């Protein structure tokens, strides 16, 4: 198993290098330049010349790329042109928001899509099957930005004075604050501590932080704020997972071992879950891993619509302000997460299919 993980990790290096190179090139192909985007009317040729020299943007592209790779190998993602802060600090501040949103959306998509796909398969050609597939087709073709605006309009405006009201933006209500769990428990951790960044990263995930610190007020409030953006982000993956689950289950339900299990008098629930669903998991696990890309891509629009200060919102602002280090750094972080998720998917094959372990 260790050799398999090491081999896949080595194979991932060219992928990450390609992501770095393509992102570096595409960021500089965006019309405009950082000086004009950030200084506006003050961006005279003399001012821009000084600005580009200070930021190292007047050097040849090849030289800039070489310096970036050198710093990257040393663990330095660079400093933001706009915020004048290290990218690693921005990762600690912004990535937890996107991770929290992405995990909630993936849970909703996986649970909802799997249940809908199983119900559709065991009730083939019924009203449940037709309705599920119609809703799946609508969900796949529905733009995230439109759905997000409609959810905010319905639950924040139309249902304003009802128990079904949900907040349309932000992470916490006014007056509600999240205290880091290491502060709650009195841990002596300051910025000079080498673990401060890691602890702050997890503390910025409000749901996780409130669970660890047993702050149920913050937990409930943060979950209420996550419902609408997570639903908007989960719609397309949920529809795809439902369709894949249905097709995979239909293929397995026609196998001889399923008919044998029913002939032996096993309970229908056991036949579906133990004999059918488990053998239909491999395509489902694959598609769930691939949907991570959809979720991270959709986070750009979702976070912008719902006012969440995450990676997607920061990337959008970085593109409009031509902040090259943020674009490069956060794209690389997302690519690493995507590669790691696909590695976990490959490893899960051996868990769900014993034949792969024997190979």
NORKABEL-V445360 format. One record per residue. RES is the residue in one small letter. SS is DSSP state (2 for helix, 1 for strand, 0 for the rest). PHI is phi in whole degrees, -180 to 180 (* if undefined). NEAR is the number of other ideal C-beta (glycine too) atoms within 8 Angstrom. Layout:
# NORKABEL-V445360
[[RES & SS & PHI & NEAR] [RES & SS & PHI & NEAR]]
This chain:
# NORKABEL-V445360
[[x & 0 & * & 6] [x & 2 & -63 & 5] [x & 2 & -64 & 6] [x & 2 & -64 & 9] [x & 2 & -64 & 10] [x & 2 & -63 & 8] [x & 2 & -65 & 8] [x & 2 & -67 & 10] [x & 2 & -65 & 9] [x & 2 & -66 & 7] [x & 2 & -64 & 8] [x & 2 & -77 & 10] [x & 2 & -60 & 8] [x & 2 & -61 & 7] [x & 2 & -64 & 10] [x & 2 & -66 & 12] [x & 2 & -63 & 8] [x & 2 & -64 & 8] [x & 2 & -62 & 11] [x & 2 & -62 & 13] [x & 2 & -66 & 9] [x & 2 & -66 & 8] [x & 2 & -64 & 12] [x & 2 & -59 & 13] [x & 2 & -73 & 8] [x & 2 & -66 & 8] [x & 2 & -60 & 11] [x & 2 & -87 & 8] [x & 2 & -88 & 5] [x & 0 & -65 & 8] [x & 0 & -57 & 2] [x & 0 & 98 & 6] [x & 0 & -146 & 9] [x & 2 & -58 & 14] [x & 2 & -62 & 12] [x & 2 & -65 & 11] [x & 2 & -66 & 10] [x & 2 & -98 & 11] [x & 2 & -98 & 11] [x & 2 & 62 & 6] [x & 2 & -66 & 4] [x & 2 & -78 & 6] [x & 0 & -82 & 11] [x & 0 & -77 & 6] [x & 2 & -55 & 5] [x & 2 & -68 & 6] [x & 2 & -66 & 11] [x & 2 & -67 & 13] [x & 2 & -64 & 9] [x & 2 & -67 & 8] [x & 2 & -61 & 13] [x & 2 & -64 & 13] [x & 2 & -68 & 9] [x & 2 & -65 & 6] [x & 2 & -90 & 8] [x & 0 & 75 & 9] [x & 0 & -88 & 12] [x & 0 & -91 & 6] [x & 0 & -83 & 7] [x & 0 & -59 & 5] [x & 2 & -58 & 6] [x & 2 & -63 & 6] [x & 2 & -66 & 8] [x & 2 & -60 & 12] [x & 2 & -67 & 10] [x & 2 & -64 & 8] [x & 2 & -65 & 10] [x & 2 & -64 & 12] [x & 2 & -64 & 9] [x & 2 & -61 & 8] [x & 2 & -66 & 10] [x & 2 & -66 & 11] [x & 2 & -65 & 6] [x & 0 & -89 & 6] [x & 0 & 84 & 5] [x & 0 & -105 & 7] [x & 0 & -86 & 13] [x & 0 & 94 & 11] [x & 1 & -116 & 8] [x & 0 & -68 & 14] [x & 0 & -69 & 13] [x & 0 & -81 & 10] [x & 0 & -90 & 6] [x & 0 & 56 & 6] [x & 0 & -130 & 8] [x & 1 & -61 & 10] [x & 2 & -63 & 14] [x & 2 & -62 & 8] [x & 2 & -67 & 9] [x & 2 & -66 & 15] [x & 2 & -62 & 13] [x & 2 & -63 & 12] [x & 2 & -80 & 9] [x & 2 & -103 & 14] [x & 2 & -62 & 13] [x & 2 & -58 & 12] [x & 2 & -64 & 15] [x & 2 & -68 & 14] [x & 2 & -62 & 9] [x & 2 & -62 & 13] [x & 2 & -65 & 17] [x & 2 & -66 & 13] [x & 2 & -64 & 8] [x & 2 & -62 & 12] [x & 2 & -65 & 15] [x & 2 & -67 & 14] [x & 2 & -64 & 8] [x & 2 & -62 & 12] [x & 2 & -65 & 15] [x & 2 & -69 & 11] [x & 2 & -67 & 8] [x & 2 & -65 & 12] [x & 2 & -67 & 15] [x & 2 & -67 & 12] [x & 2 & -62 & 8] [x & 2 & -63 & 14] [x & 2 & -67 & 17] [x & 2 & -66 & 13] [x & 2 & -61 & 10] [x & 2 & -67 & 15] [x & 2 & -71 & 13] [x & 2 & -78 & 9] [x & 0 & -118 & 9] [x & 0 & -59 & 8] [x & 0 & 65 & 5] [x & 0 & -92 & 7] [x & 2 & -64 & 5] [x & 2 & -64 & 9] [x & 2 & -64 & 13] [x & 2 & -63 & 9] [x & 2 & -63 & 8] [x & 2 & -64 & 14] [x & 2 & -69 & 11] [x & 2 & -64 & 8] [x & 2 & -64 & 10] [x & 2 & -65 & 13] [x & 2 & -64 & 9] [x & 2 & -66 & 9] [x & 2 & -63 & 11] [x & 2 & -66 & 10] [x & 2 & -93 & 5] [x & 0 & -88 & 10] [x & 0 & -65 & 5] [x & 2 & -64 & 13] [x & 2 & -66 & 8] [x & 2 & -69 & 8] [x & 2 & -63 & 11] [x & 2 & -61 & 15] [x & 2 & -65 & 9] [x & 2 & -67 & 8] [x & 2 & -64 & 11] [x & 2 & -64 & 14] [x & 2 & -65 & 9] [x & 2 & -72 & 9] [x & 2 & -85 & 13] [x & 2 & -99 & 12] [x & 2 & -110 & 8] [x & 2 & -65 & 6] [x & 0 & -105 & 11] [x & 0 & -60 & 7] [x & 0 & -102 & 4] [x & 0 & -122 & 6] [x & 0 & -65 & 3] [x & 0 & -91 & 6] [x & 0 & -65 & 10] [x & 0 & -131 & 10] [x & 0 & -66 & 10] [x & 0 & -89 & 9] [x & 0 & -158 & 7] [x & 0 & 81 & 9] [x & 0 & -111 & 8] [x & 0 & -140 & 11] [x & 0 & -73 & 8] [x & 0 & -63 & 3] [x & 0 & 92 & 4] [x & 0 & -102 & 9] [x & 0 & -125 & 6] [x & 0 & -105 & 12] [x & 0 & -92 & 8] [x & 0 & -53 & 11] [x & 2 & -63 & 12] [x & 2 & -73 & 9] [x & 2 & -79 & 8] [x & 2 & -59 & 9] [x & 0 & -90 & 7] [x & 0 & 71 & 5] [x & 0 & -72 & 7] [x & 0 & -84 & 4] [x & 0 & -124 & 8] [x & 0 & -125 & 6] [x & 0 & -67 & 4] [x & 0 & -80 & 4] [x & 0 & -72 & 7] [x & 0 & -64 & 4] [x & 0 & -95 & 7] [x & 2 & -62 & 11] [x & 2 & -63 & 10] [x & 2 & -66 & 7] [x & 2 & -65 & 13] [x & 2 & -66 & 10] [x & 2 & -59 & 12] [x & 2 & -72 & 11] [x & 2 & -68 & 11] [x & 0 & -77 & 11] [x & 0 & -89 & 12] [x & 2 & -62 & 13] [x & 2 & -65 & 12] [x & 2 & -62 & 9] [x & 2 & -63 & 16] [x & 2 & -70 & 14] [x & 2 & -68 & 8] [x & 2 & -66 & 7] [x & 2 & -89 & 11] [x & 0 & 60 & 6] [x & 0 & -97 & 11] [x & 2 & -75 & 7] [x & 2 & -66 & 7] [x & 2 & -66 & 14] [x & 2 & -59 & 12] [x & 2 & -63 & 8] [x & 2 & -68 & 11] [x & 2 & -68 & 14] [x & 2 & -67 & 9] [x & 2 & -62 & 9] [x & 2 & -73 & 13] [x & 2 & -87 & 12] [x & 2 & -59 & 9] [x & 2 & -65 & 16] [x & 2 & -64 & 16] [x & 2 & -68 & 12] [x & 2 & -64 & 11] [x & 2 & -63 & 15] [x & 2 & -75 & 15] [x & 2 & -86 & 15] [x & 2 & -62 & 13] [x & 2 & -66 & 12] [x & 2 & -59 & 17] [x & 2 & -63 & 14] [x & 2 & -64 & 15] [x & 2 & -67 & 14] [x & 2 & -63 & 18] [x & 2 & -62 & 16] [x & 2 & -69 & 12] [x & 2 & -67 & 12] [x & 2 & -62 & 17] [x & 2 & -61 & 15] [x & 2 & -66 & 9] [x & 2 & -69 & 12] [x & 2 & -67 & 15] [x & 2 & -62 & 10] [x & 2 & -66 & 9] [x & 2 & -74 & 12] [x & 2 & -63 & 10] [x & 0 & -92 & 6] [x & 0 & -77 & 9] [x & 2 & -65 & 5] [x & 2 & -67 & 7] [x & 2 & -72 & 13] [x & 2 & -64 & 8] [x & 2 & -66 & 8] [x & 2 & -62 & 11] [x & 2 & -70 & 10] [x & 2 & -66 & 6] [x & 0 & -76 & 6] [x & 0 & 88 & 4] [x & 0 & -68 & 9] [x & 0 & -61 & 5] [x & 2 & -61 & 7] [x & 2 & -64 & 6] [x & 2 & -69 & 10] [x & 2 & -62 & 13] [x & 2 & -71 & 11] [x & 2 & -81 & 9] [x & 2 & -83 & 8] [x & 2 & -97 & 12] [x & 2 & -98 & 13] [x & 2 & -63 & 11] [x & 2 & -63 & 9] [x & 2 & -79 & 8] [x & 2 & -99 & 13] [x & 2 & -76 & 9] [x & 2 & -59 & 9] [x & 2 & -62 & 10] [x & 2 & -67 & 13] [x & 2 & -62 & 12] [x & 2 & -61 & 9] [x & 2 & -71 & 11] [x & 2 & -65 & 13] [x & 2 & -62 & 11] [x & 2 & -70 & 8] [x & 2 & -71 & 13] [x & 2 & -60 & 13] [x & 2 & -63 & 8] [x & 2 & -63 & 11] [x & 2 & -67 & 15] [x & 2 & -66 & 14] [x & 2 & -67 & 7] [x & 2 & -71 & 12] [x & 2 & -64 & 15] [x & 2 & -60 & 11] [x & 2 & -73 & 11] [x & 2 & -63 & 16] [x & 2 & -67 & 19] [x & 2 & -68 & 10] [x & 2 & -67 & 12] [x & 2 & -97 & 14] [x & 0 & 65 & 10] [x & 0 & -99 & 14] [x & 0 & -87 & 10] [x & 0 & -113 & 13] [x & 2 & -64 & 15] [x & 2 & -60 & 15] [x & 2 & -63 & 14] [x & 2 & -66 & 13] [x & 2 & -64 & 13] [x & 2 & -60 & 11] [x & 2 & -65 & 10] [x & 2 & -67 & 14] [x & 2 & -67 & 9] [x & 2 & -68 & 7] [x & 0 & -99 & 11] [x & 0 & 57 & 15] [x & 0 & -86 & 13] [x & 2 & -57 & 12] [x & 2 & -60 & 12] [x & 2 & -67 & 15] [x & 2 & -59 & 13] [x & 2 & -68 & 15] [x & 2 & -66 & 13] [x & 2 & -74 & 17] [x & 2 & -64 & 11] [x & 2 & -65 & 14] [x & 2 & -62 & 11] [x & 2 & -65 & 10] [x & 2 & -64 & 11] [x & 2 & -63 & 9] [x & 2 & -63 & 10] [x & 2 & -67 & 11] [x & 2 & -64 & 11] [x & 2 & -63 & 8] [x & 2 & -65 & 10] [x & 2 & -68 & 9] [x & 2 & -66 & 12] [x & 2 & -64 & 9] [x & 2 & -64 & 12] [x & 2 & -62 & 9] [x & 2 & -68 & 11] [x & 2 & -68 & 9] [x & 2 & -57 & 11] [x & 2 & -66 & 9] [x & 2 & -75 & 6] [x & 2 & -85 & 9] [x & 0 & -125 & 9] [x & 2 & -60 & 5] [x & 2 & -62 & 6] [x & 2 & -69 & 8] [x & 2 & -65 & 7] [x & 2 & -70 & 5] [x & 0 & -71 & 4]]
